[in-house]
Amino acid sequence: MFRVGSKVACMACRDLVSTNMGVRFRVPLQKLHPLSRAIHHRYSANTNPQRSPHRTAARHFTSMSRLPMRPPKPPPGSGGRNHQQHRGFWVARLAARLLKLRYILLGTAAGGGYTAKKTYDEWKDMFPDLSEYNWVIPDFVWELSEQIDLDKITKALPEIEEIAKLLPDFDKIGENFTFLKSLLSSGVNLGSQVKGASGLHLLLETTSDPQLKATDTPITVTQESSEKQYKKSSDKEKVDQLQEELLRTQMKYQRMLERLEKENKELRKVVLQKDDKGIHQRKVKKSLIDLYSEVLDILSDYDSNYNTQDHLPRVVVVGDQSAGKTSVLEMIAQARIFPRGSGEMMTRSPVKVTLSEGPHHVAMFKDSGREFDLNKEEDLAALRHEIELRMRKSVKEGQTVSSETISLSVKGPGIQRMVLVDLPGVISTVTSGMASDTKETIFSISKAYMQNPNAIILCIQDGSVDAERSIVTDLVSQMDPQGKRTIFVLTKVDLAEKNLASPNRIQQIVEGKLFPMKALGYFAVVTGKGSSAESIDSIKDYEEDFFQNSRLLRQGMLKAHQVTTKNLSLAVSDCFWKMVSESVEQQADVFKASRFNLETEWKNNYPRLRELDRNELYEKAKNEILDEVISLSQVTPQLWESILQKKLWERVSTHVIENIYLPAAQTMDSGTFNTTVDIKLKQWTDKQLPHKALEVAWETLQEEFARFMAEYKGKDQDDIFDKLKEAVKDESIKRHKWNERAMDSLRVIQHNALEDRSITDKPQWDAAIQFMEETLQSRLKDTDSVIRGMVGPDWKERWMSWTNRSPDQHIRNETKNELERLLKLHDEHTAYLANDEVTTVRKNLEARNVEVDPILIKDTWHQLYRRHFLQKALSHCNLCKRGFYYYQRHFVDSELECNDVVLFWRIQRMLGITANTLRQQLTNTEVRRLEKNVKEVLEDFGEDPEKKSHLIVGRRVQLAEDLKKVREIQEKLEAFIEALHKEK
């Protein structure tokens, strides 16, 4: 035992016991260390034997803390016992150390087990969660042996000997690297030419040093130059051999990897495909790239007033026209999906292509459910035709290109996941057949996509033409001067190598030394021989064969990772997802702030209104319009007939008075009057009257329809629907056509009504007289108004209003006075003036120094005689009020011959019967047809988003639309971010 501070420790077990806290330990004696038990028995003789040995041991532990640190001296006379006791302490100390080793081993085992378990849990968490695919496991486990031929796969794998052959000779490579290291240290120029074969032979015979170290032996100038020549030639040979060996090894590895990838693709198909017998049909969640593509589709239609711009990443493919950008995109998509032409512009609008992995190689448009099988040539042709049709449809009249985006998704095994946008090719000159602003439009579209700070620019440069002719490189360098998001692709490298006299120019291009633009990476690809009939597989084989035999790769001008479209697609995909991971959460925060601003504006301006977007408002307006059409059936028959009869008479009254009544009545003969009336009524009925009646009925229906809409508007209706309702009404009227059979039947009814001349009772007679009197008074009032306008104000108006007559009005007034004197002299004058009467009137006016034209005299006479005749007709109408008795008994009395009353009764009866017939047709047929037309118009408008956006407008509508889109974008972005984190 020894003391350290306030603690007492046993030398053997190193147990520490606190002595400051006054705690007594109850430790069983059997559990004490052997050395501790010996100490306990040694000191127990001086303690009370009645006390518990545990308490005694604890007490002596405490008391021993006060002893000095040296061991106690043995009592005198102990002799060898002291030596034996000291030996026993040494043995106990050795045993304690061995026991300590046991504890160390046990602790190490326990700690190692815990560490292994923790490592296992960490590795387990790194694996993806496949719990969603538990529905696949039962059938897959039991049928995997049937679906996959394991023996075939085992045989397809390379043997160990074959793998060993593919591996390089590491000893030889080590020697070569040692040699290169010595060359670099000695400063030998590896690019010099070999000269002097004899010197090389001499040096090979005289030296055995593989590294050709310099010696201190003095030599002559000739021997020194021979050694240099030999070293130069040997160095070049070794470097060439090393490059060729590395290239062959890389090609072997590449072929082996391609074969393994092909087999892996087949295995993935087996796992991904849904077998009809084994795997249950179940809805699969959308993939990560599909979620991201949906967000981009919504953003393409989003136009906010809050400066919330679309800064989400996508790969923007730009290049000069016919540079091969569409071919590069097809190689990445692994299908010839785009229309093509020889030298002409084929890409007329942006095409967004969403690439993702799937069991089948298919393509589908965003707004269509049809799947195009890209393994079938007929589906490929149909897809190319559909893309071309959509492009031409998106281009407005008088334009060449369009900014409207066509959204397409392509899925297939082994396709890299990303979103690419193929833009129209940049042109330098506008050719015939193009719009004058085509060049500027293409530049504006390209800049709109490239100015997105998170867009990856895939710059395509044609390698077969002079680099100085490129336009797109200047455009890209303007949008991304630092090249932080640009990937440069040189196409048609096979033609470039064949045509260029200096291949070093290609090396300068792919190293970024020829163009002023900067880029993240540089790639060289071959996209076929220029034939549209080439398949993707044949293009891949041609590309691989070209680069395998190309001197560009053999001479180190191109690096292996810079060639083939496969390496390009992998690099673009990695860059795309890196950009997505870095920017998507920031964009989600931007839209979250925009949503807060929009919601705040809505609460401040429209606190009591629901947030209805344009589609929801359209459905509400649609229901209101249909309710208004149905309300037409609530109009009473009496109201319909009253409105129709009144409007019909307003439409035909002028014709009846001017063309039927006045010409017949001015004949001054009863027989001639009836004959003239019958003929004119027959002509009128056959030609004009049915058409006029149907026009009146249709106008009445329109007016009632508009009246009901106006009444609904007054009942707390929304005024933002006015434009839509007016458009629906106009379009429905335009589409409505009356039944021609109804016109024929109406003609017969009207003809029969006008043929009837028999007035059966006194009320009908009185009604006819009242109708005639009202009509004549209305015409007389109109005629007086016309005459007053011709002659100007009378003396009373001139005195009260301080107005004077114009010279023309003075002449007409003098003419009127002269003609009135003529009528007073000849009360039964005919409707027309004779020529001698015109001359007489003219001479009388000239005598009063009034020069007048004969035409003015006749025109004034027409209005004066009309008024005179209407006044006489009204007087005769008053006389006929008591003429029903004579009419009923067919008495002939010149003063009470009321043929004009019978005419007006016939007209009045025809109007009543026509109104009744039109009312029946309206309520039974036309209202239903109008309702049907309105429904069709509403359906057509509902399917036309542009029409709805034009008819339902206002800040409230736009605010609700923005709120809906921002919420949708934010929700989809959050779902995408969650899925992205799960995949990580």
Secondary structure, DSSP 8 states (H G I E B T S, - for coil): -EEETTEEE-TTT--EEE-SS-------GGGS-HHHHHHHHHHGGGS-TTS-HHHHHHHHHHHHTTS-SS-----TT-THHHHHHHHHHHHHHHHHHHHHHHHHHHHHHHHHHHHHHHHHHHHHHHS---GGGTTTHHHHHHHHHHHS-HHHHHHHS--HHHHHHHS--HHHHHHHHHHHHHHHHHT--TT-----HHHHHHHHHH---TT-----S---HHHHHHHHHHHHHHHHHHHHHHHHHHHHHHHHHHHHHHHHHHHHHHHHHHHHS--TTTS--------HHHHHHHHHHHHHT---SS--------EEEEEBTTSSHHHHHHHHHTS--S---SSS----S-EEEEEEE-SS-EEEETT----EETTSHHHHHHHHHHHHHHHHHHS-TT-S-----EEEEEEETT---EEEEE---B-SS--TTS-TTHHHHHHHHHHHHHTSTT-EEEEEEETTS-GGG-SHHHHHHHH-TT-TTEEEEEE-HHHHHHH-S-THHHHHHHTT-SSS---SEEEE----SS-TT--HHHHHHHHHHHHHH-HHHHTTSS-GGGBSHHHHHHHHHHHHHHHHHHHHHHHHHHHHHHHHHHHHHHHHH-TTS----HHHHHHHHHHHHHHHHHGGGGS-HHHHHHHHHHHHHHHHHHHIIIIIIHHHHTT--HHHHHHHHHHHHHHHHHHTHHHHHHHHHHHHHHHHHHHHHHHHHHTT--GGGHHHHHHHHHHHHHH----HHHHHHHHHHHHHHHH-----SHHHHHHHHHHHHHHHHHHHHHHHHHHHHHH---HHHHHHHT----HHHHHHHHHHHHHHHHHHH-TT--SS--HHHHHHHHHHHHHTT----HHHHHHHHHHHHHHHHHHHHHHHHHHHTT-HHHHHTT---GGG--HHHHHHHHHHHHHHHHHHHHHHHIIIIIHHHHHHHHHHHHHHHHT-HHHHHHHS-SHHHHHHHHHHHHHHHHHHHHHHHHHHHHH-
